Amino acid sequence: MVVTGATSGIGRAAARAFAERGDRLVLAARSPATLAEVRAECAAAGAQALDVPTDITADGAVDALADAAVDRFGRVDVWLHTAAVMAYGRFEETPARVFEQVVRTDLLAAAAVARVALRRFQAAGGGTLILVGSVLGHITAPYLSGYVASKWGLQGLGRVLQQEARDTPGVEVCLVSPGSVDTPVYQRAANHLGRLGRPPLPVTTPERVARAILDCADRPRREVSVGRANVVMRVGFTALPGVYDVLVGPLMRLLALTDRRTPPRDGVVFAADPSSEVVRGGWLPDLGQLARAVGGLPGAVGSALRRRPW
Ligand SMILES: NC(=O)c1ccc[n+]([C@@H]2O[C@H](COP(=O)([O-])OP(=O)(O)OC[C@H]3O[C@@H](n4cnc5c(N)ncnc54)[C@H](OP(=O)(O)O)[C@@H]3O)[C@@H](O)[C@H]2O)c1
């Protein structure tokens, strides 16, 4: 299994899940230090793993990654592509260099991954490419122009590849389209809007998306949507475009932006930030902590009552 985007969020959750069932892994992302951590996590789960620091936007980098995978393990059966970056801002206020790097990473580099993976699969007689798109490959939202344009492009590319793969037995192309997921992609995003973004409710876990990905690896499907609101949003966008356009701006500002102000910044669009690379973004309550707090409630109330000065 090759995982591009293995150091954070969904890719890291999937790498762990593949490792737990003993799959042999080749892990790629830009940050060498975090990749070494993820390799160690996979090894601790009992898997053989190779980490190959890779910037997928660099010339020849994806081919070199495939070579490293084949050198180590003989062939690639599954290539999971999750790597992406995000940028908030009105289109005209987002610097062109930021918009272009988002498209370069999220669409053009995804195409480079698909090209390399499909050529290797054809030569080897089969393989499964899993592209992680987004519900934003089916609907649109303001302030995310580069990301939305890329995800629509990736959706179109993925569907073309599925149609072409019909002529190459054994070669499968799957699209996984999550809604909101609790990962740090929101904190890591570039921001030229002034307000920090957040995942709008309902938010699912990266582990839930990882399960859908593992399922695709075992039983390839055209597209898997992960997120309870995805269908509702897609129906609203398609059937009632006028109403959708009236509501989407206010809803985006209410549900998908925090009140926290931020100066303009490029986030991880141009370079990795190892300190922000974790599986969960901290957008969901920690249920364990919540249960402990509820469990400790009677004691806390008791001691508060005992402290009352009567
Ligand atoms: N989180 C959500 O709510 C959500 C919703 C729908 C779809 N998705 C999609 O799910 C996928 C994973 O997102 P996530 O939320 O898990 O994001 P994330 O936590 O920010 O992880 C993104 C991964 O991509 C890697 N990456 C970024 N640029 C790269 C480059 N140039 N070369 C190689 N690796 C690169 C990052 O590592 P380095 O920075 O070290 O390179 C990191 O491992 C993305 O395709 C995203 O669009 C996410």
The ligand as an SDF file (V2000), in Angstrom:
LIG
                    3D

 48 52  0  0  0  0  0  0  0  0999 V2000
  -10.7810   17.1240    6.9560 N   0  0  0  0  0  0  0  0  0  0  0  0
  -11.9160   17.2630    6.2760 C   0  0  0  0  0  0  0  0  0  0  0  0
  -12.9260   17.7750    6.7840 O   0  0  0  0  0  0  0  0  0  0  0  0
  -11.9860   16.7760    4.8380 C   0  0  0  0  0  0  0  0  0  0  0  0
  -13.2420   16.7990    4.2190 C   0  0  0  0  0  0  0  0  0  0  0  0
  -13.3480   16.3690    2.9030 C   0  0  0  0  0  0  0  0  0  0  0  0
  -12.2280   15.9120    2.2300 C   0  0  0  0  0  0  0  0  0  0  0  0
  -11.0170   15.9090    2.8560 N   0  0  0  0  0  0  0  0  0  0  0  0
   -9.8700   15.4290    2.0950 C   0  0  0  0  0  0  0  0  0  0  0  0
   -9.1980   14.4130    2.8120 O   0  0  0  0  0  0  0  0  0  0  0  0
   -7.8180   14.4070    2.4550 C   0  0  0  0  0  0  0  0  0  0  0  0
   -6.9660   14.4420    3.7030 C   0  0  0  0  0  0  0  0  0  0  0  0
   -7.2360   15.6600    4.3970 O   0  0  0  0  0  0  0  0  0  0  0  0
   -6.9530   15.8160    5.9520 P   0  0  0  0  0  0  0  0  0  0  0  0
   -8.1150   16.5260    6.5110 O   0  0  0  0  0  0  0  0  0  0  0  0
   -6.5130   14.5330    6.5130 O   0  0  0  0  0  0  0  0  0  0  0  0
   -5.7360   16.8850    5.8770 O   0  0  0  0  0  0  0  0  0  0  0  0
   -4.3820   17.0160    6.7190 P   0  0  0  0  0  0  0  0  0  0  0  0
   -4.5780   16.5230    8.1100 O   0  0  0  0  0  0  0  0  0  0  0  0
   -3.9270   18.4150    6.5450 O   0  0  0  0  0  0  0  0  0  0  0  0
   -3.3850   16.0310    5.9500 O   0  0  0  0  0  0  0  0  0  0  0  0
   -2.9400   16.3290    4.6580 C   0  0  0  0  0  0  0  0  0  0  0  0
   -1.7600   15.4330    4.3010 C   0  0  0  0  0  0  0  0  0  0  0  0
   -1.2780   15.8100    3.0050 O   0  0  0  0  0  0  0  0  0  0  0  0
    0.1480   15.9620    3.0510 C   0  0  0  0  0  0  0  0  0  0  0  0
    0.5800   16.9050    2.0300 N   0  0  0  0  0  0  0  0  0  0  0  0
    0.1720   18.1840    1.8390 C   0  0  0  0  0  0  0  0  0  0  0  0
    0.8450   18.7330    0.8130 N   0  0  0  0  0  0  0  0  0  0  0  0
    1.6880   17.7930    0.3460 C   0  0  0  0  0  0  0  0  0  0  0  0
    2.6590   17.7610   -0.6990 C   0  0  0  0  0  0  0  0  0  0  0  0
    2.9090   18.8250   -1.4820 N   0  0  0  0  0  0  0  0  0  0  0  0
    3.3600   16.6160   -0.9090 N   0  0  0  0  0  0  0  0  0  0  0  0
    3.1200   15.5270   -0.1160 C   0  0  0  0  0  0  0  0  0  0  0  0
    2.2100   15.4890    0.8780 N   0  0  0  0  0  0  0  0  0  0  0  0
    1.5140   16.6200    1.1000 C   0  0  0  0  0  0  0  0  0  0  0  0
    0.3960   16.4530    4.4890 C   0  0  0  0  0  0  0  0  0  0  0  0
    1.7230   16.2170    4.9320 O   0  0  0  0  0  0  0  0  0  0  0  0
    2.9340   17.3060    4.8350 P   0  0  0  0  0  0  0  0  0  0  0  0
    2.3380   18.6380    5.1940 O   0  0  0  0  0  0  0  0  0  0  0  0
    3.9690   16.7980    5.7920 O   0  0  0  0  0  0  0  0  0  0  0  0
    3.3840   17.2470    3.4260 O   0  0  0  0  0  0  0  0  0  0  0  0
   -0.5780   15.5720    5.2580 C   0  0  0  0  0  0  0  0  0  0  0  0
   -0.0060   14.3050    5.4830 O   0  0  0  0  0  0  0  0  0  0  0  0
   -7.6190   15.6250    1.5500 C   0  0  0  0  0  0  0  0  0  0  0  0
   -7.6770   15.2120    0.2070 O   0  0  0  0  0  0  0  0  0  0  0  0
   -8.8140   16.4980    1.8770 C   0  0  0  0  0  0  0  0  0  0  0  0
   -9.1490   17.3400    0.7920 O   0  0  0  0  0  0  0  0  0  0  0  0
  -10.8750   16.3210    4.1540 C   0  0  0  0  0  0  0  0  0  0  0  0
  1  2  1  0
  2  3  2  0
  2  4  1  0
  4  5  1  0
  4 48  2  0
  5  6  2  0
  6  7  1  0
  7  8  2  0
  8  9  1  0
  8 48  1  0
  9 10  1  0
  9 46  1  0
 10 11  1  0
 11 12  1  0
 11 44  1  0
 12 13  1  0
 13 14  1  0
 14 15  2  0
 14 16  1  0
 14 17  1  0
 17 18  1  0
 18 19  2  0
 18 20  1  0
 18 21  1  0
 21 22  1  0
 22 23  1  0
 23 24  1  0
 23 42  1  0
 24 25  1  0
 25 26  1  0
 25 36  1  0
 26 27  1  0
 26 35  1  0
 27 28  2  0
 28 29  1  0
 29 30  1  0
 29 35  2  0
 30 31  1  0
 30 32  2  0
 32 33  1  0
 33 34  2  0
 34 35  1  0
 36 37  1  0
 36 42  1  0
 37 38  1  0
 38 39  2  0
 38 40  1  0
 38 41  1  0
 42 43  1  0
 44 45  1  0
 44 46  1  0
 46 47  1  0
M  CHG  2   8   1  16  -1
M  END
$$$$
